[in-house]
Structures are given as C-alpha cells and as structure tokens.
C-alpha cells in the first residue's frame, strides 16, 4: 500500500501498530477498492436495500446521516497496511468525506474523519 499524502484538516491519517477495533474498516479480504468501500459504508451506516452501490448514492445517504448529527463528531475508519489499495478509489472516498465535512460545517456540526493505517488487532 502506498502512503496517503493528504493532510487535510478534516481527514487525519494516522499510522498505528494496531488498528482500533471500533474503526470502520474500508478494506476487506486484503483489498480496498470501490466495491469494498461501498460495502463497508452500506454495512456500518445501515444503508437501505435500495442503495445503488455507487459514489453518488453513498454521498446522498451519508448526507442524511450528517443531517441528524449534533455537535462535534468523529468518524473513525481503518485500513490494514497489508491490503492492496486502489489509490483512485481511495482518493474518491477521501473527496466524498471532505465534501460531507464541508456540508456539515454550516449546519454547526464539526465532522472530523480519522483513518488509521496499520495492523488489524489480533
């Protein structure tokens, strides 16, 4: 996996010896790509059955989540450092998170995203 260089104020990249088990894993079975990320978002944010499995649909459903948030909120994600990462798909996910954080700001919600990169807990 290549190192992500984005140091955005809304997305913090942390390297860790052991990933937090409470974090939402973006990878699955040693892979991180559009399919795994959308699947993980669907699972952890309880997307409805009609979810279209595309970035636009994920964004729309996550907007609904943001509309229900209050105060400062942290979304914690993880990536196993041994996973094969599709950098383009990771970049699209990152932009989606930045857009959600920008949407949340005028609502008075400080949404922050942390991505831990490291080893899965044993």
C-alpha positions in Angstrom: 0.0 0.0 0.0 1.3 3.4 -0.8 1.3 6.2 1.8 -1.5 8.6 1.5 -0.1 12.2 1.5 -3.3 14.1 2.0 -3.0 16.1 5.2 -6.4 17.8 5.0 -7.7 19.4 8.2 -10.9 17.3 8.0 -9.2 14.0 7.3 -6.4 12.9 9.6 -4.2 10.0 8.6 -2.7 8.0 11.5 -0.2 5.2 11.3 -0.8 2.7 14.1 0.8 -0.5 15.2 -2.7 -1.9 15.9 -5.9 -0.7 14.5 -8.8 0.3 16.8 -11.4 -2.5 16.6 -14.1 0.2 16.8 -13.0 1.7 13.5 -14.9 1.1 10.3 -12.6 -1.0 8.0 -12.5 0.3 4.5 -10.8 -2.8 3.2 -12.0 -6.4 3.1 -10.1 -9.7 2.4 -6.9 -7.8 1.7 -8.4 -5.4 -0.8 -9.6 -1.8 -0.8 -11.5 -0.7 -3.8 -14.8 0.9 -4.7 -16.7 -2.3 -4.1 -15.2 -2.9 -0.6 -15.6 0.8 0.5 -19.2 1.0 -0.6 -19.9 -2.3 1.0 -18.4 -1.2 4.3 -20.3 2.1 4.2 -23.5 0.3 3.5 -22.9 -2.1 6.4 -21.8 0.4 9.0 -24.1 3.3 8.2 -27.1 0.9 7.6 -27.9 2.0 4.1 -31.4 0.9 2.9 -31.9 -2.0 0.5 -32.4 0.4 -2.4 -28.8 1.7 -2.1 -27.4 1.9 -5.7 -23.8 0.8 -4.9 -22.3 4.0 -6.4 -20.5 7.0 -5.0 -23.4 9.4 -5.6 -25.9 7.2 -3.8 -23.4 6.8 -0.9 -23.0 10.6 -0.7 -26.8 11.2 -0.7 -27.3 8.6 2.1 -24.4 10.0 4.1 -25.9 13.5 3.8 -28.9 12.1 5.5 -26.6 10.9 8.3 -25.0 14.3 8.6 -28.3 16.0 8.8 -29.0 14.0 12.0 -25.7 14.8 13.7 -25.2 17.3 16.6 -22.0 18.9 17.9 -18.6 17.6 17.1 -18.5 14.2 15.5 -15.7 11.8 14.7 -15.9 9.1 12.1 -13.1 6.6 12.6 -12.0 4.4 9.7 -9.2 1.9 9.2 -7.1 0.3 6.5 -4.9 -2.7 7.1 -1.4 -1.8 5.9 -1.2 -5.2 4.1 -4.2 -4.5 2.0 -3.9 -3.9 -1.8 -5.3 -0.4 -2.2 -6.8 1.1 -5.4 -5.5 4.6 -4.9 -8.0 6.1 -7.3 -10.9 4.7 -5.3 -9.4 5.8 -2.0 -9.0 9.3 -3.4 -12.7 9.4 -4.5 -13.7 8.2 -1.0 -11.5 10.9 0.5 -13.1 13.6 -1.6 -16.5 12.3 -0.6 -15.5 12.6 3.1 -14.2 16.2 2.5 -17.5 17.1 0.8 -19.5 15.7 3.7 -17.4 17.7 6.2 -17.9 20.9 4.2 -21.6 20.2 4.1 -21.7 19.7 7.9 -19.9 22.9 8.7 -22.7 25.4 8.0 -25.1 23.1 9.9 -22.9 23.7 13.0 -21.6 20.2 13.0 -17.8 19.8 13.2 -17.3 16.5 11.4 -13.8 15.0 11.5 -12.6 11.9 9.8 -9.7 9.8 11.1 -8.2 7.0 9.0 -5.9 4.6 10.9 -3.4 2.7 8.7 -1.8 -0.3 10.4 -2.2 -3.9 11.6 -5.5 -5.4 12.4 -6.0 -6.4 16.0 -5.1 -10.0 16.8 
